[in-house]
Amino acid sequence: MLYLIFHFLLILSATYAIPQDDTPTAISLPQQQQQQQQQQQQQQQQQQQQQQQQQQRQQQQLPSNFRPAKQISSDKSTQLVSEKVSSAAHAAMMARMETLRRLQHESTQLNHPITDTSQSNPSGIGATGQLPPVDKSVDLDGDGALSLAEVQYAAFVHHGLSSNVIESLFNEVDKNGDGYLTSIEFNDIRPLVLAKAESAAQRYLQTVDKDHNGLLSLKEAQEYILKEYGIGNRDVERVWRLVVPNLNTEMDATLFSKLRRRIRAMSIRLARLIMKNADKNEDGHIDKREAQKIAFEQEGISAGDVNEMVMSVDDNNDGELNAPEFADFERIIRSRAIETSRKALKVVDRDGSGTVTMDEAKRIAFDHYGFDEKILGPFFAQADENEDGQLDPVEFAGFRSVIRSKAVKNALDIMQEIDSDGDGYINNSEAVAMARRQDDMDPKETFNLFVIADQDKSGKLDKVELADFLRLVRLSAIKFATDHFKEFDMNKDKTVTIDELEELIELKYKIDRVITRQFFKKVDVDNSGDLAPGELVDFRHEIRRFVTERNSQRPYNPNKSNDQDGTHGESTEEVRKQQFISLPSSSNKN
């Protein structure tokens, strides 16, 4: 009997921490009521503090749109009570701790140590009463709690799920309604998010599953990812192996969801690379003006259309684009590019095959930008993902994008030559001087082309607008050459050969026939032995440049007029015609 009483007292001392000295070991009923009242008052005070802190958090503004960290009170380590834990969870936690201490004490007395051997931990609360830390990759502001904005951002980055979808799931697992998720609550939302992502993958699988077998093959994945993201087949193959090692294995919706997550991550990394050059104010975001410049440079999309595109992908509605949103913005640009390529392909595809061959690609790239096969060859091979020697609409979109980028780089080099005032832009006077010097273009026609190319209506052309202006000038010159082609076709066989040009050039400009043949061979990009209108324009440019450089070595004669061909007083069209047919005057200072 004494042993049992002693054992009972030991349990009480371990459980209730019996006070020493003359402190009563039992708690009277009035004292219990008083303590209950005090606890209720403390809970009310805590609730008031929570409401005040939540109002303060809503009033504060953070650049990343996340609410500030919570202020967690510091209590004893064994009685850590955070406002992030509900009263019910706290009561369960304390009851669990009491049970463990009691069992451990009894087992110690009986020399049978015991630990928490439960295989599952529904509450997720450790024996010390502390919650596990939250996922640091999601907790962007490092406050130890996950706000709605943080969870929305993580789900948008990894799975492309919208804010509205995540808000509904968030409210479902935020049991205490404090607007934050603990690590336990976040574990509850994880499977819900994954289920939504898998459901989205299942719906999308029905679109990209070309053979309708309910599974995704590598080839089907490559076609869809190239179209959607512009990511090449080899890169897709490498990502595929990260999900399933066997290239012949087909993916169900679950595996497809994992593949989409990895591809999305790759697209966001690519988006960040573009943002580095486009983010002029270096705030880590792309505003509407920056987005307009990007869309115009890549695909010539107007500012009004860009504003609508920005609104459609601005998931957090802050008026600018972060990296995941910008990745979606790039997808829309690519979709526009493919649609434009489908229309352009109908014009370029002369054999009606529905694809573009190298010869067809050369023709359009040469006419628009003056690029020859040496330049186009690598670009064509890069765009031809399936290596069949032809470009379908999706591949043709990639080809056009690379060509446009090359044209912008060339325009930047030309800008340095013709930007007489050195302001980094081309005004109308500088544009008129260049067009007249190269193609004898009427200033009025030049101005009309200038206005078309001046997308932002600033009165000046940046490098992208200059690239478009140069393309328009070239197309105008080719049209003019086509209209007057017969003037060079001496024997009326509908071709212009070297024999028809070298005698004229030698007689009029005293240029050796060897040099003339060199220029002819240089501009005959298709090696046909005759010059098409576009090649004839380039031949004229080569001759004019040679004559100008040769004449610049002679003493300058201020008495010589620019009207060296007897065209003074004639119409601009007639002047241009005579100068085009006769090529530049050997005494022309320009």
C-alpha positions, 0 to 999 in steps of 0.5 A, a space after each residue: 500500500 505504501 508503495 502504491 501511495 508513493 508511486 502515485 505521489 511521484 506521478 503527481 509531482 511529475 505531472 503537476 510540478 508540486 510546489 515546494 515549501 508551504 504552497 498548497 498541493 491542491 487547488 481549491 474550486 474558487 481558485 480553478 474558477 479564477 484561473 479559468 476567468 484569467 485564461 478567458 481574459 488572456 484569450 480575449 486579449 490575444 484575439 484583440 491583439 491578432 485583429 490589431 496586428 492583422 489590420 496593421 499588416 493590411 495597411 502596410 505595403 511591400 514591394 513583393 505584395 506579401 504581408 509582413 511577418 507576424 509578431 510571435 510572443 516569446 514564452 517558455 520553450 515547453 509552453 510555446 503558444 503562437 497565434 498561428 496555432 488555434 486554441 483547439 490545436 493548442 489544447 491537443 498539443 498540451 494534452 499530448 505532452 502531458 500524456 507523454 510525460 506521464 508515460 515516460 515517468 511511469 516507464 522510468 520508475 519501472 525501468 522500461 523507457 518509452 518513446 513516441 512510436 506512433 507511425 503517423 503524427 496527425 497534428 505534426 507537433 513535436 514533443 516540445 510543442 513547437 511546429 515544424 518550420 514552413 517551407 523556406 522556398 515558399 516563405 519568401 518574406 521569411 516570417 515563418 508563416 505562409 500568406 495567401 500571396 506566397 502560396 499563390 505565387 508558389 502554385 503559379 510558378 510551379 503549376 501555372 494555377 491561377 490565384 482564384 483557384 489557390 485562394 479557394 484551396 487556401 481558405 479550405 485549409 486555413 482552419 483558424 481563418 487568420 490568413 496564414 498557413 502553418 507548416 501543418 496547414 501547408 501540408 494539407 494544401 499540398 495534395 490539393 494543389 497537386 490534384 488541381 495540377 494533375 486535373 489540368 494536365 489531364 484536360 490538356 492531355 486530351 488536346 496534345 494526345 494526337 493518337 488519342 490513346 490517353 497517353 503522351 509519347 515523346 514525339 507528341 510532347 516535343 511537338 506541343 512544347 515546341 509550339 507552346 514554349 519554343 523549347 527544342 526537341 533535344 531539350 525536351 528529350 533531356 527533361 523527359 528523361 528526368 521524369 521517365 528514363 525510357 524514351 519509349 515510355 508514354 506518360 499518363 496525366 500524373 507523369 505529364 503533370 510532372 513534365 509540365 512542371 519542369 518545362 514551366 520551370 525552364 520557360 521561367 528561366 528563359 524568361 528571366 534571361 530576356 528580362 535582364 536586357 529588357 528591365 530598364 529600371 532593374 526592378 525585377 519586373 516588366 512594366 507595360 512600356 517594357 513589354 511593348 518594346 519586347 513584343 514589338 521587337 520580337 513580332 511587331 505587335 502593336 502597343 494596344 494589343 500588348 496592353 491586353 496581353 499584359 492584363 491577361 497574364 498579370 495574375 496578381 493584378 499589380 500592373 506589371 509582370 514578374 518572371 512567371 507572368 512574363 513567361 506566360 506573356 512570351 507564350 502569347 507572343 509565340 502564339 501570335 508568331 505562329 498565327 502570323 507564320 501560317 498566313 505568311 506561309 501561304 504566300 511563301 509556299 510556292 509549291 503548295 506543300 504546306 511547308 517552307 523549303 530552304 529555297 523558299 525561305 531564302 527568297 523571302 529573307 533576301 527580299 525583305 532583309 538582303 540575307 543570303 544563303 550563307 547567313 540563312 543556312 544555320 538559321 534554317 537548320 536551327 529552326 528545322 527541329 525534326 530535320 526534314 529539310 522543311 519548315 512547318 508553321 511552328 518551325 517557320 515562326 522560330 525561323 522568322 524570329 531569328 531572322 528578325 533578331 538578326 535584322 535588328 542587330 544589323 540596323 544597330 550597325 547601320 544606325 551608327 553610320 547614319 546617326 549624324 547627331 549621335 543621339 542614338 535615334 534616326 530622325 526623318 532628315 537622317 532617314 531621308 538622306 540615307 534613302 536618297 543616297 542609296 536608292 534615290 527615294 523621293 523624300 515624301 515616300 521616305 517620310 511615309 515609310 518613316 511614319 509607318 515604321 515609327 511605331 511609338 510615334 515619337 518622331 524618331 526611330 530606335 533600332 527595332 523601328 529602324 530595322 522595319 524602316 530599312 525593310 520597307 525601303 528595300 521592298 520599295 526599291 525592289 518594286 521599283 527595280 521590278 517595274 523598270 527591269 526591262 530597261 536593263 534587259 537589253 536582249 529582252 529575254 527577261 533576264 539581266 546577265 553580266 554581259 548586259 551590265 559590264 559593258 554599260 558599267 565600263 563605258 559610263 563609270 570606267 570600272 574595270 570589267 573584272 571588278 564588275 564581275 566581282 560585284 555581280 558574283 557577290 550579289 547573285 546569291 542564288 548563283 543563277 547567272 542572272 540578277 533578279 530585281 532584289 539582286 539588281 538593287 544590291 548590285 546598284 548599291 555595290 557600284 554606287 558605294 565603289 564609285 563614292 569611295 573612289 571619288 572621295 579620294 579626288 579633290 573636292 570640287 564645290 562647283 559640281 552640282 548633284 544633278 550630274 545626269 542632266 535631270 535638273 528640273 525633272 520630276 522625282 520619279 523621272 530622276 529616280 528612273 534615270 539614276 536607277 537605269 544609269 546607276 550613280 554618276 561618277 562625279 556624284 559626291 554622295 
